Amino acid sequence: MHHHGYLWTGPKERFDNEALRRPPHPDPPPAPVSDQDLQAERLLKRYREVVAEFPTVDLPPIETAYWLIKPRSLVRGTWDEAKEAAAWLGERLAEYAPRFASERDQDTTRLARLVNAAAEQLHSGADASYGFYLERPSYLSLAVVTCSPNRAIPELACPGA
C-alpha cells in the first residue's frame, strides 16, 4: 500500500463545474430521434465532452479515488508511509493557511487535528481529502489517495503502475 498526493487551486467558478468533476454515467443519453431534437443533441454532445475530458481535466473529482485515473503528471508526491503523506498535507495546509478565507480554517490547532485525522485515515487504507475557500474567491483542494488497491474503488489502476 502507498499514497499519492494531489493539490488543485483555482477559481471557485471553475471548481463549481461539477460535470467535469463527476465520472460520466456508463450509459450515454438516448440519441436524438429527429433532426429537430436539439435538446437531445446538446445533451449527447455534452456527454461526449465529459467522457473525453473527465479523465484528463485537472479539476478535483467529487469522489476522491478518481484522482487515480487522472494523468500521472498531477501527482504531487508518493509515499509508502501514511505518516509521510499526512506530513505533506500538513506542509500544504501551513503554506496556504494565510490565504484561507475563514479565520476558523486558519487555526493551527484545528489544522493539526486535520493532519492527525488524515494520518489515521491513510493508515487504515482510506483516502483523505480537504477543501478550503481562499481569497479572491478561489478554492484549494488537497487529497491523498491510497493505492494498491484503493479501498473505495479497488478496480482503479495505480497511476504509478
C-alpha positions as CSV (number, residue, x, y, z in Angstrom):
1,M,0.0,0.0,0.0
2,H,1.2,3.5,-0.8
3,H,-0.3,7.0,-1.1
4,H,-0.4,9.7,-3.9
5,G,-0.8,13.4,-3.1
6,Y,-2.8,15.8,-5.2
7,L,-3.3,19.6,-5.0
8,W,-5.5,21.9,-7.0
9,T,-6.1,25.5,-6.6
10,G,-8.1,27.8,-8.9
11,P,-11.1,30.0,-9.4
12,K,-14.2,28.9,-7.5
13,E,-16.3,29.1,-10.6
14,R,-14.1,26.5,-12.3
15,F,-14.2,24.3,-9.3
16,D,-18.0,24.5,-9.4
17,N,-18.1,22.9,-12.9
18,E,-19.4,19.6,-11.4
19,A,-20.0,18.0,-14.8
20,L,-16.2,17.7,-15.3
21,R,-15.7,16.5,-11.7
22,R,-18.0,13.5,-11.9
23,P,-17.3,10.4,-13.9
24,P,-19.7,10.1,-16.9
25,H,-22.6,7.8,-16.4
26,P,-21.9,4.4,-18.0
27,D,-24.9,4.7,-20.3
28,P,-25.0,7.6,-22.8
29,P,-28.2,9.6,-23.2
30,P,-30.5,8.5,-26.0
31,A,-29.7,9.6,-29.5
32,P,-31.9,12.3,-31.0
33,V,-34.9,10.9,-32.7
34,S,-35.1,13.6,-35.3
35,D,-33.1,16.5,-36.7
36,Q,-35.5,18.7,-34.7
37,D,-34.5,17.2,-31.3
38,L,-32.0,19.9,-30.4
39,Q,-32.1,19.3,-26.6
40,A,-31.2,15.6,-27.0
41,E,-28.5,16.5,-29.4
42,R,-27.0,19.0,-27.0
43,L,-27.2,16.5,-24.2
44,L,-25.4,13.8,-26.2
45,K,-22.7,16.3,-27.2
46,R,-22.2,17.4,-23.6
47,Y,-22.0,13.7,-22.6
48,R,-19.3,13.1,-25.2
49,E,-17.3,16.1,-24.0
50,V,-17.4,14.9,-20.4
51,V,-16.4,11.3,-21.4
52,A,-13.4,12.8,-23.2
53,E,-12.4,15.5,-20.6
54,F,-13.1,13.8,-17.2
55,P,-10.0,11.5,-17.2
56,T,-7.7,14.3,-18.2
57,V,-9.0,17.6,-16.7
58,D,-7.0,18.8,-13.6
59,L,-10.2,19.5,-11.6
60,P,-10.6,17.5,-8.4
61,P,-13.0,14.7,-8.8
62,I,-16.0,14.7,-6.5
63,E,-15.1,11.1,-5.5
64,T,-11.5,11.3,-4.2
65,A,-10.5,7.9,-5.6
66,Y,-11.0,9.1,-9.2
67,W,-7.8,11.1,-8.9
68,L,-6.2,7.7,-9.7
69,I,-7.4,7.9,-13.4
70,K,-6.0,11.4,-13.9
71,P,-2.7,12.0,-15.7
72,R,0.4,10.9,-13.7
73,S,1.7,14.5,-14.0
74,L,-0.9,15.6,-11.5
75,V,0.6,13.5,-8.7
76,R,2.4,15.9,-6.3
77,G,4.1,13.2,-4.3
78,T,4.1,9.4,-3.5
79,W,4.7,7.9,-0.1
80,D,4.9,4.4,1.3
81,E,4.0,5.6,4.8
82,A,0.8,7.2,5.9
83,K,2.7,9.4,8.3
84,E,4.8,10.9,5.5
85,A,1.7,11.5,3.3
86,A,-0.1,13.3,6.2
87,A,3.1,15.4,6.8
88,W,2.9,16.6,3.2
89,L,-0.8,17.5,3.8
90,G,0.3,19.4,6.9
91,E,3.0,21.3,5.0
92,R,0.5,22.3,2.3
93,L,-2.0,23.4,4.9
94,A,0.6,25.6,6.6
95,E,1.6,27.0,3.2
96,Y,-1.9,28.0,2.3
97,A,-3.4,28.8,5.7
98,P,-2.6,32.6,5.5
99,R,-4.8,32.7,2.3
100,F,-7.8,30.8,3.8
101,A,-10.9,33.0,3.6
102,S,-12.1,31.9,7.0
103,E,-10.2,32.7,10.2
104,R,-11.6,29.5,11.7
105,D,-9.8,27.5,8.9
106,Q,-6.5,29.3,9.8
107,D,-6.5,28.0,13.3
108,T,-3.3,25.9,13.7
109,T,-4.8,23.6,16.4
110,R,-7.6,22.8,14.0
111,L,-5.2,22.2,11.2
112,A,-3.1,19.9,13.3
113,R,-6.2,17.9,14.1
114,L,-6.9,17.5,10.4
115,V,-3.4,16.2,9.8
116,N,-3.7,13.7,12.6
117,A,-7.1,12.6,11.3
118,A,-5.6,12.2,7.8
119,A,-2.8,10.1,9.1
120,E,-5.2,7.7,10.8
121,Q,-7.4,7.5,7.7
122,L,-4.5,6.8,5.4
123,H,-3.0,4.3,7.8
124,S,-6.3,2.4,7.7
125,G,-6.3,2.4,3.9
126,A,-8.8,5.2,3.4
127,D,-8.3,8.4,1.4
128,A,-8.0,11.9,2.9
129,S,-9.4,14.9,1.1
130,Y,-9.8,18.5,2.3
131,G,-11.0,21.7,0.6
132,F,-10.8,25.4,1.6
133,Y,-12.0,28.6,0.2
134,L,-9.2,31.1,-0.4
135,E,-9.4,34.8,-1.1
136,R,-10.4,36.2,-4.5
137,P,-12.7,33.8,-4.4
138,S,-10.5,30.8,-5.1
139,Y,-10.6,27.2,-3.9
140,L,-7.9,24.8,-2.6
141,S,-8.4,21.1,-2.9
142,L,-5.9,18.7,-1.2
143,A,-6.1,14.9,-1.4
144,V,-4.1,11.9,-0.6
145,V,-5.3,8.8,-2.3
146,T,-4.4,5.3,-1.1
147,C,-3.3,2.9,-3.8
148,S,-2.8,-0.8,-4.4
149,P,-5.7,-1.1,-4.3
150,N,-7.9,1.8,-3.4
151,R,-10.5,0.8,-0.8
152,A,-13.3,2.9,-2.3
153,I,-12.9,1.8,-5.9
154,P,-10.5,-1.1,-6.0
155,E,-10.7,-1.6,-9.8
156,L,-8.9,1.8,-10.4
157,A,-5.3,1.3,-11.5
158,C,-2.5,3.0,-9.7
159,P,-1.0,5.9,-11.7
160,G,2.5,4.6,-10.9
161,A,1.9,1.2,-12.3
